[in-house]
Amino acid sequence: MKANAKVIQHPSAAAFELPKDPKFSIAKAWTPTLAATGYVAVVRGFLHHYSTLKPFPLTSGEALFVIQLMDFKWGEDAPFPSYKKLAERMGVSVKMARRHAQALEIKGYLVRETREAKTNRFDLSKLFAALEAKLGVGR
């Protein structure tokens, strides 16, 4: 988070918090073996609202593409996995992975930065802004 960034608590943010119950753990929710493989933080604001964004909702394939991108996003910087890696993980062709990216770009939720002799960067800040608007907060 940037030093001058403001954290805005949405009135219903409590609904998005992890249970305070000490019995809750990723290992108990899944299994210890699966939990040991690591996990990707997917905010509930995304899970609850991706299919109702206006004017362009995301398809389930586009949502899975975003979740896969998030596995490569470790901070504020845009992730930069290859289409091949994304396609393999999603069980789709490279062409289909590119179509998901293109559809998200056309809908205004993704900016692809083409880099010479490197993988693309995938900027999701417009998607995040759309989700925040859906929650009634601004960036």
N, CA, C and O of each residue as an XYZ file, in Angstrom:
556
protein
N       0.845     -1.174      0.000
C       0.000      0.000      0.000
C       0.889      1.235      0.000
O       1.906      1.269      0.692
N       0.519      2.227     -0.757
C       1.278      3.457     -0.830
C       1.175      4.188      0.505
O       0.168      4.076      1.204
N       2.215      4.931      0.853
C       2.274      5.616      2.137
C       1.117      6.587      2.329
O       0.616      6.731      3.444
N       0.687      7.252      1.271
C      -0.386      8.235      1.391
C      -1.758      7.661      1.048
O      -2.730      8.409      0.947
N      -1.848      6.349      0.869
C      -3.129      5.729      0.514
C      -4.053      5.720      1.717
O      -3.618      5.543      2.854
N      -5.334      5.916      1.447
C      -6.344      5.900      2.475
C      -7.088      4.573      2.431
O      -7.451      4.100      1.354
N      -7.314      3.979      3.576
C      -8.110      2.760      3.634
C      -9.528      3.179      3.961
O      -9.777      3.836      4.971
N     -10.452      2.795      3.100
C     -11.858      3.137      3.299
C     -12.600      1.871      3.674
O     -12.616      0.903      2.913
N     -13.211      1.877      4.840
C     -13.966      0.716      5.306
C     -15.390      0.819      4.774
O     -16.105      1.773      5.081
N     -15.794     -0.149      3.989
C     -17.159     -0.207      3.491
C     -18.069     -0.607      4.644
O     -17.674     -1.437      5.463
N     -19.286     -0.040      4.740
C     -20.186     -0.368      5.849
C     -20.424     -1.873      6.035
O     -20.616     -2.334      7.160
N     -20.413     -2.620      4.964
C     -20.662     -4.053      5.102
C     -19.369     -4.859      5.112
O     -19.389     -6.065      4.863
N     -18.232     -4.197      5.403
C     -16.948     -4.889      5.374
C     -16.900     -6.042      6.363
O     -16.198     -7.026      6.133
N     -17.638     -5.933      7.460
C     -17.637     -7.022      8.437
C     -18.089     -8.326      7.802
O     -17.650     -9.403      8.207
N     -18.961     -8.234      6.812
C     -19.436     -9.438      6.127
C     -18.324    -10.100      5.332
O     -18.439    -11.269      4.966
N     -17.251     -9.370      5.060
C     -16.154     -9.885      4.262
C     -14.965    -10.346      5.105
O     -13.956    -10.785      4.554
N     -15.070    -10.254      6.428
C     -13.963    -10.634      7.289
C     -13.956    -12.143      7.513
O     -14.997    -12.800      7.474
N     -12.771    -12.670      7.747
C     -12.654    -14.078      8.086
C     -13.274    -14.322      9.456
O     -13.257    -13.436     10.311
N     -13.809    -15.489      9.666
C     -14.384    -15.791     10.988
C     -13.323    -15.667     12.075
O     -12.172    -16.053     11.875
N     -13.711    -15.133     13.214
C     -12.788    -14.981     14.344
C     -12.699    -16.295     15.130
O     -11.894    -16.413     16.054
N     -13.498    -17.247     14.774
C     -13.532    -18.542     15.433
C     -12.162    -19.214     15.326
O     -11.649    -19.389     14.221
N     -11.564    -19.593     16.456
C     -10.244    -20.236     16.399
C     -10.273    -21.591     15.696
O      -9.223    -22.141     15.365
N     -11.453    -22.123     15.471
C     -11.569    -23.405     14.767
C     -11.362    -23.239     13.265
O     -11.146    -24.224     12.558
N     -11.427    -21.988     12.765
C     -11.283    -21.759     11.335
C      -9.815    -21.781     10.937
O      -8.975    -21.164     11.592
N      -9.517    -22.489      9.871
C      -8.192    -22.448      9.260
C      -8.334    -22.945      7.834
O      -9.262    -23.687      7.512
N      -7.415    -22.534      6.990
C      -7.412    -23.006      5.612
C      -7.276    -24.526      5.595
O      -7.931    -25.206      4.804
N      -6.419    -25.056      6.474
C      -6.197    -26.507      6.523
C      -7.465    -27.262      6.898
O      -7.691    -28.371      6.414
N      -8.287    -26.677      7.748
C      -9.540    -27.337      8.130
C     -10.616    -27.146      7.076
O     -11.457    -28.023      6.875
N     -10.594    -25.990      6.396
C     -11.602    -25.729      5.366
C     -11.369    -26.613      4.151
O     -12.327    -27.080      3.536
N     -10.125    -26.848      3.802
C      -9.773    -27.716      2.675
C      -9.284    -29.034      3.255
O     -10.087    -29.851      3.705
N      -7.990    -29.241      3.246
C      -7.325    -30.335      3.952
C      -5.918    -29.837      4.237
O      -5.443    -28.930      3.555
N      -5.237    -30.405      5.227
C      -3.873    -29.959      5.487
C      -2.962    -30.113      4.263
O      -2.116    -29.256      4.008
N      -3.133    -31.195      3.514
C      -2.290    -31.423      2.334
C      -2.533    -30.357      1.280
O      -1.580    -29.809      0.726
N      -3.796    -30.055      0.994
C      -4.102    -29.027     -0.004
C      -3.681    -27.647      0.494
O      -3.160    -26.845     -0.281
N      -3.897    -27.365      1.762
C      -3.510    -26.066      2.321
C      -2.003    -25.858      2.216
O      -1.542    -24.730      2.041
N      -1.238    -26.938      2.321
C       0.218    -26.834      2.240
C       0.703    -26.412      0.853
O       1.853    -26.000      0.702
N      -0.164    -26.510     -0.164
C       0.236    -26.093     -1.507
C       0.162    -24.576     -1.661
O       0.589    -24.038     -2.682
N      -0.371    -23.887     -0.668
C      -0.522    -22.438     -0.712
C      -1.910    -22.066     -1.192
O      -2.692    -22.927     -1.596
N      -2.207    -20.796     -1.148
C      -3.517    -20.344     -1.586
C      -3.427    -18.940     -2.153
O      -2.463    -18.213     -1.913
N      -4.438    -18.578     -2.898
C      -4.533    -17.266     -3.529
C      -5.622    -16.482     -2.802
O      -6.719    -16.997     -2.586
N      -5.328    -15.263     -2.433
C      -6.335    -14.428     -1.792
C      -7.293    -13.911     -2.861
O      -6.906    -13.139     -3.738
N      -8.533    -14.343     -2.775
C      -9.575    -13.845     -3.668
C     -10.606    -13.167     -2.780
O     -11.271    -13.821     -1.977
N     -10.733    -11.869     -2.928
C     -11.639    -11.132     -2.056
C     -13.090    -11.478     -2.377
O     -13.453    -11.731     -3.526
N     -13.895    -11.480     -1.338
C     -15.309    -11.802     -1.522
C     -16.014    -10.772     -2.392
O     -16.981    -11.097     -3.081
N     -15.537     -9.532     -2.366
C     -16.123     -8.506     -3.223
C     -16.063     -8.900     -4.693
O     -16.958     -8.568     -5.469
N     -15.005     -9.609     -5.069
C     -14.897    -10.124     -6.430
C     -15.838    -11.303     -6.629
O     -16.612    -11.330     -7.586
N     -15.772    -12.277     -5.729
C     -16.600    -13.478     -5.868
C     -18.091    -13.156     -5.896
O     -18.853    -13.782     -6.633
N     -18.498    -12.187     -5.098
C     -19.921    -11.850     -5.006
C     -20.424    -10.980     -6.147
O     -21.623    -10.960     -6.425
N     -19.515    -10.250     -6.821
C     -19.990     -9.230     -7.762
C     -19.487     -9.334     -9.201
O     -19.950     -8.572    -10.049
N     -18.561    -10.241     -9.512
C     -18.025    -10.267    -10.872
C     -19.108    -10.504    -11.917
O     -19.014     -9.980    -13.027
N     -20.119    -11.274    -11.589
C     -21.149    -11.615    -12.578
C     -22.262    -10.585    -12.661
O     -23.191    -10.738    -13.454
N     -22.177     -9.523    -11.838
C     -23.226     -8.494    -11.866
C     -22.669     -7.099    -12.151
O     -23.381     -6.105    -12.004
N     -21.407     -7.022    -12.557
C     -20.833     -5.721    -12.898
C     -21.610     -5.112    -14.054
O     -22.059     -5.822    -14.954
N     -21.766     -3.801    -14.025
C     -22.475     -3.086    -15.079
C     -21.502     -2.165    -15.789
O     -20.648     -1.589    -15.115
N     -21.566     -1.991    -17.052
C     -22.521     -2.611    -17.965
C     -22.091     -3.984    -18.465
O     -22.826     -4.625    -19.215
N     -20.900     -4.446    -18.057
C     -20.378     -5.695    -18.600
C     -20.004     -6.682    -17.500
O     -18.930     -6.564    -16.911
N     -20.860     -7.641    -17.215
C     -20.490     -8.664    -16.233
C     -19.397     -9.570    -16.789
O     -19.232     -9.689    -18.003
N     -18.664    -10.199    -15.897
C     -17.645    -11.156    -16.314
C     -18.281    -12.533    -16.450
O     -19.187    -12.886    -15.695
N     -17.808    -13.292    -17.402
C     -18.221    -14.689    -17.528
C     -17.429    -15.498    -16.499
O     -16.462    -15.000    -15.922
N     -17.837    -16.726    -16.278
C     -17.099    -17.565    -15.333
C     -15.675    -17.834    -15.843
O     -14.742    -17.927    -15.046
N     -15.507    -17.958    -17.154
C     -14.166    -18.145    -17.722
C     -13.278    -16.937    -17.498
O     -12.095    -17.077    -17.187
N     -13.847    -15.750    -17.657
C     -13.082    -14.518    -17.420
C     -12.733    -14.392    -15.938
O     -11.637    -13.954    -15.588
N     -13.670    -14.778    -15.069
C     -13.408    -14.728    -13.628
C     -12.273    -15.677    -13.251
O     -11.405    -15.320    -12.455
N     -12.276    -16.875    -13.814
C     -11.197    -17.819    -13.539
C      -9.873    -17.272    -14.066
O      -8.834    -17.456    -13.433
N      -9.900    -16.607    -15.206
C      -8.693    -15.975    -15.753
C      -8.157    -14.947    -14.753
O      -6.952    -14.896    -14.507
N      -9.039    -14.134    -14.179
C      -8.622    -13.126    -13.193
C      -8.031    -13.816    -11.966
O      -6.992    -13.387    -11.463
N      -8.668    -14.866    -11.482
C      -8.157    -15.574    -10.309
C      -6.770    -16.152    -10.602
O      -5.879    -16.097     -9.756
N      -6.596    -16.702    -11.798
C      -5.275    -17.206    -12.171
C      -4.253    -16.074    -12.206
O      -3.120    -16.252    -11.758
N      -4.640    -14.911    -12.732
C      -3.729    -13.762    -12.722
C      -3.348    -13.376    -11.296
O      -2.200    -13.022    -11.026
N      -4.313    -13.446    -10.394
C      -4.056    -13.051     -9.011
C      -3.030    -13.962     -8.333
O      -2.380    -13.551     -7.371
N      -2.881    -15.174     -8.819
C      -1.860    -16.057     -8.260
C      -0.458    -15.547     -8.581
O       0.515    -15.978     -7.963
N      -0.352    -14.638     -9.539
C       0.929    -14.050     -9.933
C       1.065    -12.605     -9.456
O       2.074    -11.959     -9.737
N       0.075    -12.094     -8.747
C       0.085    -10.697     -8.287
C       0.450    -10.688     -6.806
O      -0.341    -11.098     -5.956
N       1.653    -10.216     -6.512
C       2.166    -10.274     -5.147
C       2.204     -8.908     -4.469
O       2.668     -8.797     -3.334
N       1.737     -7.903     -5.126
C       1.755     -6.550     -4.569
C       1.023     -5.626     -5.520
O       0.103     -6.045     -6.222
N       1.433     -4.372     -5.540
C       0.764     -3.390     -6.388
C       1.087     -3.549     -7.871
O       0.304     -3.125     -8.721
N       2.217     -4.147     -8.186
C       2.623     -4.277     -9.586
C       1.718     -5.240    -10.352
O       1.169     -6.188     -9.790
N       1.581     -4.973    -11.634
C       0.773     -5.832    -12.503
C       1.459     -7.189    -12.682
O       2.676     -7.249    -12.859
N       0.688     -8.269    -12.638
C       1.282     -9.589    -12.857
C       1.663     -9.787    -14.324
O       1.152     -9.095    -15.205
N       2.567    -10.739    -14.580
C       3.025    -10.929    -15.959
C       3.273    -12.405    -16.307
O       4.338    -12.749    -16.821
N       2.294    -13.275    -16.028
C       2.462    -14.678    -16.446
C       2.292    -14.821    -17.957
O       1.729    -13.947    -18.616
N       2.779    -15.918    -18.485
C       2.618    -16.162    -19.917
C       1.213    -16.704    -20.197
O       0.582    -17.297    -19.322
N       0.740    -16.495    -21.411
C      -0.535    -17.075    -21.823
C      -0.478    -18.600    -21.743
O      -1.460    -19.256    -21.396
N       0.680    -19.140    -22.069
C       0.837    -20.597    -22.027
C       0.601    -21.124    -20.615
O      -0.123    -22.101    -20.429
N       1.208    -20.483    -19.625
C       1.050    -20.891    -18.227
C      -0.410    -20.753    -17.793
O      -0.957    -21.653    -17.154
N      -1.037    -19.634    -18.138
C      -2.443    -19.426    -17.773
C      -3.337    -20.475    -18.425
O      -4.228    -21.029    -17.781
N      -3.097    -20.741    -19.695
C      -3.902    -21.722    -20.430
C      -3.749    -23.114    -19.818
O      -4.738    -23.822    -19.635
N      -2.523    -23.505    -19.504
C      -2.289    -24.817    -18.892
C      -3.059    -24.951    -17.588
O      -3.704    -25.971    -17.346
N      -2.994    -23.936    -16.758
C      -3.678    -23.977    -15.465
C      -5.200    -24.019    -15.616
O      -5.893    -24.660    -14.826
N      -5.705    -23.332    -16.631
C      -7.161    -23.272    -16.836
C      -7.690    -24.458    -17.625
O      -8.899    -24.685    -17.671
N      -6.800    -25.209    -18.241
C      -7.243    -26.331    -19.058
C      -7.876    -25.891    -20.360
O      -8.793    -26.531    -20.873
N      -7.364    -24.773    -20.892
C      -7.863    -24.241    -22.163
C      -6.680    -24.025    -23.103
O      -5.523    -24.146    -22.699
N      -6.977    -23.709    -24.339
C      -5.918    -23.414    -25.302
C      -5.335    -22.028    -25.030
O      -5.959    -21.193    -24.375
N      -4.145    -21.805    -25.537
C      -3.526    -20.478    -25.435
C      -4.424    -19.454    -26.123
O      -4.573    -18.329    -25.646
N      -5.018    -19.848    -27.239
C      -5.927    -18.951    -27.967
C      -7.105    -18.544    -27.085
O      -7.526    -17.387    -27.111
N      -7.643    -19.488    -26.303
C      -8.772    -19.168    -25.420
C      -8.323    -18.253    -24.284
O      -9.057    -17.342    -23.899
N      -7.146    -18.480    -23.751
C      -6.625    -17.594    -22.700
C      -6.493    -16.166    -23.243
O      -6.837    -15.200    -22.562
N      -5.993    -16.047    -24.476
C      -5.882    -14.726    -25.106
C      -7.268    -14.098    -25.312
O      -7.435    -12.887    -25.161
N      -8.248    -14.922    -25.653
C      -9.617    -14.411    -25.837
C     -10.182    -13.872    -24.525
O     -10.857    -12.843    -24.512
N      -9.904    -14.568    -23.424
C     -10.368    -14.059    -22.117
C      -9.743    -12.696    -21.838
O     -10.430    -11.770    -21.408
N      -8.440    -12.576    -22.083
C      -7.762    -11.301    -21.860
C      -8.343    -10.214    -22.763
O      -8.586     -9.091    -22.321
N      -8.559    -10.555    -24.019
C      -9.119     -9.586    -24.966
C     -10.519     -9.160    -24.542
O     -10.851     -7.976    -24.609
N     -11.347    -10.112    -24.105
C     -12.704     -9.776    -23.671
C     -12.674     -8.850    -22.459
O     -13.447     -7.895    -22.390
N     -11.797     -9.123    -21.514
C     -11.673     -8.259    -20.338
C     -11.191     -6.869    -20.733
O     -11.612     -5.868    -20.153
N     -10.313     -6.816    -21.716
C      -9.820     -5.525    -22.210
C     -10.939     -4.752    -22.911
O     -11.092     -3.552    -22.685
N     -11.707     -5.414    -23.743
C     -12.821     -4.772    -24.450
C     -13.867     -4.259    -23.462
O     -14.442     -3.188    -23.659
N     -14.108     -5.025    -22.404
C     -15.074     -4.612    -21.380
C     -14.552     -3.462    -20.520
O     -15.307     -2.856    -19.760
N     -13.257     -3.167    -20.644
C     -12.676     -2.048    -19.901
C     -12.150     -2.410    -18.527
O     -11.941     -1.524    -17.699
N     -11.929     -3.696    -18.261
C     -11.477     -4.132    -16.949
C      -9.999     -4.510    -16.896
O      -9.452     -4.712    -15.812
N      -9.360     -4.605    -18.036
C      -7.972     -5.055    -18.097
C      -7.210     -4.200    -19.099
O      -7.733     -3.842    -20.154
N      -5.982     -3.882    -18.759
C      -5.076     -3.221    -19.696
C      -3.877     -4.145    -19.847
O      -3.186     -4.463    -18.879
N      -3.648     -4.569    -21.091
C      -2.492     -5.417    -21.364
C      -1.350     -4.543    -21.845
O      -1.498     -3.768    -22.790
N      -0.228     -4.673    -21.197
C       0.974     -3.950    -21.600
C       1.893     -4.945    -22.309
O       2.457     -5.845    -21.686
N       2.029     -4.766    -23.603
C       2.902     -5.630    -24.381
C       4.338     -5.203    -24.166
O       4.670     -4.021    -24.265
N       5.192     -6.180    -23.868
C       6.609     -5.903    -23.633
C       7.419     -6.732    -24.620
O       7.178     -7.928    -24.785
N       8.371     -6.096    -25.268
C       9.177     -6.775    -26.282
C      10.026     -7.874    -25.649
O      10.760     -7.636    -24.690
N       9.914     -9.071    -26.199
C      10.677    -10.250    -25.771
C      10.389    -10.654    -24.324
O      11.193    -11.347    -23.702
N       9.251    -10.226    -23.792
C       8.830    -10.588    -22.435
C       7.336    -10.856    -22.449
O       6.639    -10.533    -23.411
N       6.855    -11.453    -21.366
C       5.413    -11.678    -21.253
C       4.689    -10.360    -21.005
O       5.271     -9.398    -20.504
N       3.419    -10.337    -21.363
C       2.592     -9.151    -21.128
C       2.437     -8.883    -19.635
O       2.521     -9.794    -18.812
N       2.213     -7.630    -19.310
C       1.764     -7.267    -17.968
C       0.245     -7.121    -18.060
O      -0.280     -6.642    -19.065
N      -0.445     -7.533    -17.015
C      -1.910     -7.482    -16.982
C      -2.339     -6.556    -15.857
O      -2.320     -6.942    -14.689
N      -2.726     -5.339    -16.204
C      -3.140     -4.333    -15.226
C      -4.623     -4.500    -14.935
O      -5.454     -4.321    -15.826
N      -4.960     -4.839    -13.699
C      -6.343     -5.090    -13.286
C      -6.961     -3.910    -12.526
O      -8.047     -4.045    -11.963
N      -6.290     -2.769    -12.504
C      -6.774     -1.652    -11.684
C      -8.168     -1.176    -12.094
O      -8.929     -0.719    -11.241
N      -8.520     -1.271    -13.374
C      -9.858     -0.852    -13.806
C     -10.926     -1.821    -13.295
O     -12.035     -1.400    -12.965
N     -10.605     -3.096    -13.229
C     -11.531     -4.072    -12.645
C     -11.714     -3.782    -11.167
O     -12.835     -3.805    -10.660
N     -10.616     -3.508    -10.472
C     -10.706     -3.210     -9.049
C     -11.570     -1.969     -8.813
O     -12.376     -1.942     -7.882
N     -11.406     -0.950     -9.646
C     -12.206      0.269     -9.510
C     -13.688     -0.023     -9.747
O     -14.542      0.512     -9.041
N     -13.997     -0.861    -10.727
C     -15.398     -1.223    -11.007
C     -15.999     -1.973     -9.837
O     -17.158     -1.750     -9.487
N     -15.227     -2.860     -9.225
C     -15.720     -3.594     -8.061
C     -15.917     -2.679     -6.866
O     -16.896     -2.812     -6.131
N     -14.990     -1.750     -6.670
C     -15.144     -0.792     -5.576
C     -16.376      0.090     -5.796
O     -17.092      0.403     -4.846
N     -16.620      0.485     -7.033
C     -17.812      1.279     -7.345
C     -19.077      0.463     -7.026
O     -20.057      1.000     -6.509
N     -19.041     -0.816     -7.335
C     -20.170     -1.701     -7.038
C     -20.432     -1.751     -5.530
O     -21.576     -1.855     -5.089
N     -19.343     -1.675     -4.743
C     -19.462     -1.684     -3.291
C     -19.841     -0.312     -2.729
O     -20.161     -0.174     -1.548
N     -19.796      0.707     -3.608
C     -20.159      2.050     -3.173
C     -19.008      2.846     -2.580
O     -19.220      3.822     -1.859
N     -17.776      2.418     -2.892
C     -16.606      3.176     -2.433
C     -15.762      3.521     -3.638
O     -15.844      2.850     -4.667
N     -14.960      4.552     -3.526
C     -14.095      4.959     -4.635
C     -12.650      4.849     -4.241
O     -12.317      4.774     -3.059
N     -11.801      4.839     -5.229
C     -10.360      4.766     -4.958
C      -9.798      6.146     -4.789
O      -8.599      6.300     -4.554
